[in-house]
Each structure stands twice: as C-alpha cells, then as structure tokens.
Amino acid sequence: KVIIWAHSGRGKSTLLKVIMGFQHLSSGSVTVDNLELNIDTIDKIRDKIAYLPQSINFRNQTIKNIIDSIFSFKNAFRVK
C-alpha cells in the first residue's frame, strides 16, 4: 500500500490519472508490476489500485480505516 502525499499543485492527481489510464502521456510509458499500460493491460492494472479522488467525504473516519476498507472490497462489477 502506498500513500502519495505532497503540497497542492505537485502533480499527485495527474500522476494517478495517468497510472489509471484516465489521462494520456505525450511521451514515455507507464509500467505497473511489469505490465506496460495499454488497452490490453488497463483492467489488470486498475485491479491493483485504489484511487481516492480529492473530493471524497471522509465522514470523520481515520485515514487508516478508509484505506483498510477500500482494500477489502472485491470486484463486484465492472463498468466497460
């Protein structure tokens, strides 16, 4: 499990959007667990990542509880 923390404007959201395949790079490539990000591997890569957007409502929970909860989910459905 990894938490990415930095001050505002440092590229955290952009980095995660690129890793998740929501935003494309103008050059270079992304590799996650030896899988290069492409149309054939995007589902496998997304299965390895939990992404919390900036606008999430934490509802007075601890970060640890939220992260533990997210990683306990199973893939119930997939929108294609």
Secondary structure, DSSP 4 states (H G I P E B T S, - for coil): -------TTSSHHHHHHHHTTSS--SSS--EETTEE-STTTHHHHHTT-----TT---TT--HHHHHHHHHH--------
